[in-house]
């Protein structure tokens, strides 16, 4: 029988949770979408589309303004991804307090589960200096073909890490990610950057700064029985 392992596996979102990339993404979208006939502002991303898959944003804007053909969609996404990579390499920082929180949580297995492409996740972890905490435990919705708020991405990450859902804690800043974690049957910590305007579901735990995270995780861990590693 496998040896008991740490009681919890921590599944982190990337944008807005681990790294302060959302304003960069909002600005890049505001630069790249309008030339294709899709009016867009950085404020609009932050207020309406935060955490949502890029293709879903494009399709929503197409319904409002103008339809693109497949070639245009591919060129638009390529332009956006290339510009975003440039901005991340030059400017990306971790969320305030997150490096210290991760240091305090070194004994827990961790993974990143993001709606973004794997290349973007890798770039974000390397540019922000957080890569050491996750190694190759990076899970992209593009690899599994399932995007938050569907719980499938978090469930796939948990399975890959060898943990049942009830022994996983999701840490996510966006409403779509919080809902995905809850629907996956996991405990959820909502890193709520906008507590005055954004509510946290009753079944999730709300924090407003990363320096609160370690205490919350350790408190959850004290009530969680160590689990057994699933066969790989």
C-alpha positions in Angstrom: 0.0 0.0 0.0 1.3 3.5 -0.8 2.7 5.5 2.0 0.5 8.4 3.4 1.4 11.7 1.7 0.6 15.3 2.5 -3.1 15.8 3.3 -3.7 18.4 0.6 -2.7 19.1 -3.0 -2.8 22.8 -3.9 -4.1 23.7 -7.4 -3.3 27.3 -8.4 -4.8 29.4 -11.1 -2.1 31.5 -12.9 -3.3 34.9 -14.2 -4.3 37.1 -11.3 -3.6 34.4 -8.7 0.1 33.7 -9.0 1.1 36.4 -11.4 0.0 40.0 -11.8 -0.7 39.5 -15.5 -4.3 40.5 -15.9 -3.7 44.2 -16.5 -1.0 43.3 -19.1 -3.5 40.9 -20.8 -6.2 43.6 -20.7 -3.9 46.1 -22.4 -2.7 43.6 -25.0 -6.2 42.7 -25.9 -7.2 46.4 -26.1 -4.3 46.8 -28.6 -4.9 43.7 -30.7 -8.7 43.3 -31.0 -9.8 46.7 -32.4 -7.7 46.4 -35.6 -9.8 43.3 -36.4 -13.1 45.2 -36.1 -13.7 44.2 -32.5 -13.8 47.3 -30.2 -12.3 46.5 -26.8 -10.9 48.3 -23.8 -8.7 47.2 -20.9 -11.4 48.2 -18.5 -13.9 46.0 -20.4 -11.7 42.9 -19.8 -11.3 43.6 -16.1 -15.0 44.2 -15.6 -16.6 41.6 -17.9 -14.1 38.9 -19.2 -11.6 38.3 -16.5 -10.4 34.7 -16.5 -12.5 33.7 -19.6 -11.0 31.8 -22.5 -9.7 34.0 -25.3 -11.7 32.3 -28.0 -14.9 32.8 -25.9 -14.1 36.5 -25.6 -13.6 36.8 -29.4 -16.8 34.9 -30.2 -18.8 37.2 -27.8 -17.4 40.3 -29.5 -18.0 38.8 -32.9 -21.7 38.5 -32.0 -21.7 42.2 -31.1 -19.7 43.7 -33.9 -18.4 41.6 -36.9 -17.8 38.0 -37.8 -14.2 36.9 -38.5 -13.1 34.1 -40.7 -10.9 31.3 -39.4 -7.7 32.9 -40.9 -8.5 36.2 -39.2 -9.1 34.4 -35.9 -5.8 32.6 -36.1 -3.9 35.8 -37.0 -5.6 37.7 -34.2 -4.7 35.1 -31.6 -1.1 34.8 -32.9 -0.7 38.6 -32.6 -2.1 38.6 -29.1 0.0 35.7 -27.9 3.2 37.1 -29.3 2.6 40.6 -27.8 1.6 39.1 -24.5 4.8 37.0 -24.3 6.8 40.1 -24.9 5.1 42.0 -22.2 5.4 39.2 -19.7 9.1 38.7 -20.3 9.7 42.4 -19.8 7.2 43.3 -17.1 5.6 40.4 -15.3 5.7 40.3 -11.5 4.2 37.8 -9.0 1.1 38.8 -7.1 2.2 40.7 -4.0 2.9 38.3 -1.2 2.7 35.2 -3.3 6.4 34.3 -3.3 6.4 34.4 0.5 3.2 32.4 0.7 4.6 29.7 -1.6 7.8 29.5 0.5 5.6 28.9 3.6 3.7 26.2 1.8 6.8 24.2 0.5 5.7 21.0 2.1 2.5 20.8 0.1 2.4 19.4 -3.5 1.4 22.1 -5.9 0.3 22.5 -9.5 -0.9 25.3 -11.8 -4.1 24.8 -13.7 -4.9 27.6 -16.1 -7.2 28.4 -19.0 -4.2 29.7 -20.9 -1.9 27.7 -23.3 1.0 25.7 -21.8 3.6 28.0 -23.4 2.0 31.0 -21.7 1.9 29.3 -18.3 5.6 28.3 -18.6 6.5 31.9 -19.6 4.6 33.3 -16.7 6.2 31.0 -14.1 9.7 31.7 -15.5 9.3 35.4 -15.9 7.8 35.8 -12.4 10.4 33.6 -10.7 7.8 31.1 -9.4 8.8 28.2 -11.6 10.7 26.4 -8.8 7.6 25.9 -6.8 5.8 23.9 -9.6 8.3 22.2 -11.8 6.5 20.4 -14.5 3.2 20.4 -12.7 1.6 22.8 -15.2 -1.8 21.9 -16.6 -3.4 23.9 -19.5 -7.0 23.8 -20.5 -5.7 23.7 -24.1 -4.1 20.3 -23.4 -7.3 18.8 -21.9 -9.7 20.6 -24.1 -11.8 21.8 -21.2 -11.9 25.4 -19.9 -13.1 26.9 -16.6 -15.9 27.3 -15.4 -16.1 23.6 -16.4 -14.6 21.7 -13.5 -12.9 19.3 -15.8 -9.5 21.1 -15.8 -9.2 21.0 -12.0 -10.3 17.4 -12.0 -7.8 16.4 -14.6 -5.0 18.2 -12.6 -6.0 16.4 -9.4 -5.9 13.1 -11.1 -2.5 13.8 -12.7 -1.2 14.8 -9.2 -2.6 11.6 -7.7 -5.1 13.2 -5.3 -8.9 12.8 -5.0 -10.9 16.0 -5.3 -11.8 16.2 -1.6 -8.0 16.4 -0.9 -7.4 19.3 -3.2 -7.6 23.0 -2.5 -8.1 25.4 -5.5 -6.7 28.9 -5.2 -8.2 31.1 -7.8 -9.0 34.8 -8.2 -11.6 34.7 -10.9 -15.3 33.8 -10.6 -15.1 31.2 -13.4 -12.2 29.5 -11.6 -13.9 29.6 -8.1 -17.0 28.0 -9.6 -14.9 25.4 -11.4 -13.2 24.4 -8.1 -16.5 24.2 -6.3 -18.2 22.1 -9.0 -15.1 19.8 -8.9 -15.9 19.0 -5.3 -12.8 20.7 -4.0 -12.1 23.2 -1.3 -11.7 26.7 -2.7 -9.8 29.7 -1.6 -10.9 32.8 -3.5 -8.2 35.4 -3.7 -10.6 38.3 -4.1 -8.9 41.4 -5.3 -12.2 43.3 -5.6 -14.1 42.6 -2.3 -16.2 45.7 -2.7 -17.7 44.7 -6.0 -17.1 40.9 -6.3 -18.7 38.4 -4.0 -17.4 35.0 -2.9 -19.7 32.0 -3.0 -20.7 30.8 0.5 -18.8 27.5 0.0 -15.5 29.2 -0.8 -13.1 30.9 1.6 -12.4 34.6 0.8 -9.0 36.2 1.3 -7.9 39.6 0.0 -4.1 39.2 0.1 -1.7 36.4 -0.6 -0.1 36.8 2.9 -3.3 35.3 4.3 -3.0 32.1 2.2 -0.5 30.0 4.3 -2.6 30.3 7.5 -5.7 29.3 5.7 -4.1 26.3 4.0 -2.5 25.1 7.3 -5.9 25.4 9.0 -7.6 23.3 6.3 -4.8 20.8 6.5 -5.3 20.2 10.3 -8.8 18.9 9.6 -7.9 16.8 6.6 -6.8 13.1 7.0 -3.7 12.2 5.0 -4.6 10.4 1.8 -3.0 7.6 -0.1 -1.2 8.3 -3.4 -3.3 7.0 -6.3 -1.6 4.5 -8.7 -0.2 6.2 -11.8 
